[in-house]
Structures are given as structure tokens and as C-alpha cells.
Amino acid sequence: MSDPDLEELRQQTQRTDRLAESAGGDDGTDDLVEDLVDALAAIDSGEQAKTFAARDESVTALLTTLADREDDLEAVGTSLQGALGRDVDRDALDRSEIVRLAVRLGLREAAPEYLDLLADASAEYARRNF
């Protein structure tokens, strides 16, 4: 389990009270966190792929073009890194990293509670397994 995002979540997240808070009222977050822990375990064991795919012609065109234009790829990547509050790491930028950063930024902006729950699940998975 060497996913840099998972490691970052582990470092940023200490065991939070959201798990304990949701035990008082069943709003489904306990089940979601447990499902996420199970998914992390399946990915770690190789039972589930570490990758995801998306089909979008326009975004594919952009990513393909950026991959061929290093300065533009770097501009987009460092903007995403900055927007997420990450240290700028130009060497880490490639097409895949751009997609990962963009998905995380989109989730943070549109559904931050799910990233919080993912952080809880990552911390819980780490607590149970490391």
C-alpha cells in the first residue's frame, strides 16, 4: 500500500470522532466507512484494481495534448497541487497525476464530506493493519 494519496491521508488524519459520532445516529456513514475500509483492503490485497477509468473525449483530448506539451502540463499540474494545498512537485506530474489531482479537487469542492469519510476509513484501515 504505497499510494501517495493514501499515505497523505494517513498523515493528515488522526483517528477522528466522526466514527464515534455517527454511532449515535445511523445516518449510513458507519456503513460507508466500513465499505471504504473493505475496499482499501481489497485494493491492498490485489483483489481489486488500483486504477479507475473514465470516458470523456474532451478531457482525453486535453490530457493527451498536455502530455505532449510539458510546460502546459506543468502549469495545470502545479495549479492543481496548489489548489489542494500540496507542495509543488513538478517531477510527479504526468497524465495520471493530473487526473488524480483533478478528481480529488473536484470531490473536495463538491462533496468534501466524502473525502472526510475516506480519510476516516484510511486512518481506520491503517490502524487495523499497520
C-alpha positions in Angstrom: 0.0 0.0 0.0 2.2 2.8 -1.3 -0.4 5.1 -2.8 0.9 8.6 -2.1 -2.7 9.9 -1.6 -3.4 7.2 1.0 -0.2 8.0 2.8 -1.0 11.7 2.7 -4.5 10.9 4.1 -2.9 8.9 6.9 -0.5 11.7 7.7 -3.2 14.4 7.7 -5.7 12.3 9.6 -5.7 11.1 13.1 -8.4 8.9 14.3 -11.3 11.3 14.3 -14.6 11.4 16.2 -16.8 11.1 13.1 -16.8 7.3 13.5 -17.9 7.7 17.1 -20.3 10.5 16.4 -22.1 8.5 13.7 -22.5 5.6 16.0 -25.1 7.7 17.9 -27.3 8.1 14.9 -27.4 5.8 12.0 -27.0 8.1 9.0 -25.2 5.5 6.9 -21.7 6.9 7.5 -20.6 3.9 9.6 -21.6 1.6 6.7 -19.9 3.8 4.2 -16.7 4.0 6.2 -16.7 0.2 6.7 -17.3 -0.3 3.0 -14.4 2.0 2.2 -12.1 0.1 4.7 -13.1 -3.1 2.9 -12.4 -1.5 -0.5 -9.0 -0.4 0.7 -8.2 -3.9 1.9 -9.3 -5.4 -1.4 -7.1 -2.9 -3.3 -4.2 -3.6 -0.9 -4.5 -7.4 -1.3 -4.8 -7.2 -5.1 -8.4 -8.4 -5.2 -9.5 -5.0 -6.7 -7.6 -2.9 -9.2 -5.9 0.3 -8.0 -7.0 2.1 -11.1 -10.2 3.6 -12.4 -11.3 4.7 -15.8 -13.4 7.4 -17.2 -14.6 8.0 -20.8 -14.6 11.7 -21.8 -13.5 12.7 -25.3 -12.8 16.3 -24.5 -10.8 15.6 -21.3 -8.9 12.9 -23.1 -8.0 15.4 -25.8 -6.8 17.9 -23.2 -4.8 15.3 -21.3 -3.2 13.9 -24.5 -2.3 17.4 -25.6 -0.9 18.3 -22.2 1.2 15.2 -22.2 2.8 16.4 -25.4 3.3 20.0 -24.0 5.4 19.8 -20.9 5.1 23.4 -19.9 1.3 23.3 -20.1 1.2 20.0 -18.2 3.3 21.6 -15.5 1.1 24.7 -15.4 -2.0 22.7 -14.9 -0.4 20.2 -12.5 1.1 22.9 -10.3 -2.2 24.8 -10.2 -3.9 21.6 -9.1 -1.3 20.9 -6.5 -1.5 24.5 -5.2 -5.3 24.4 -5.1 -5.1 21.2 -3.0 -2.6 22.8 -0.6 0.2 20.4 -1.7 3.8 21.1 -2.1 4.6 21.7 -5.8 6.3 18.7 -7.2 6.9 19.1 -10.9 8.6 15.7 -11.1 5.4 13.9 -10.0 3.4 15.4 -12.8 2.1 13.2 -15.6 -1.2 12.5 -17.2 -2.3 10.1 -14.4 -1.3 12.5 -11.7 -3.3 15.3 -13.3 -6.4 13.1 -13.3 -5.9 12.1 -9.7 -5.4 15.7 -8.6 -8.4 16.9 -10.6 -10.7 14.2 -9.1 -9.6 15.0 -5.6 -10.1 18.7 -6.1 -13.5 18.1 -7.6 -14.5 16.0 -4.7 -13.1 18.4 -2.2 -15.1 21.2 -3.8 -18.4 19.4 -4.5 -18.5 16.7 -1.8 -15.9 17.3 0.9 -17.7 15.1 3.4 -16.9 12.1 1.3 -13.2 12.9 1.3 -13.5 13.3 5.1 -15.1 9.8 5.3 -12.3 8.5 3.1 -9.8 10.0 5.4 -11.5 8.3 8.3 -11.6 5.0 6.5 -7.9 5.3 5.6 -7.0 6.0 9.2 -9.1 3.1 10.4 -7.6 0.8 7.8 -4.1 1.9 8.8 -4.9 1.4 12.5 -6.2 -2.1 11.9 -3.3 -3.2 9.6 -0.2 -1.4 10.5 
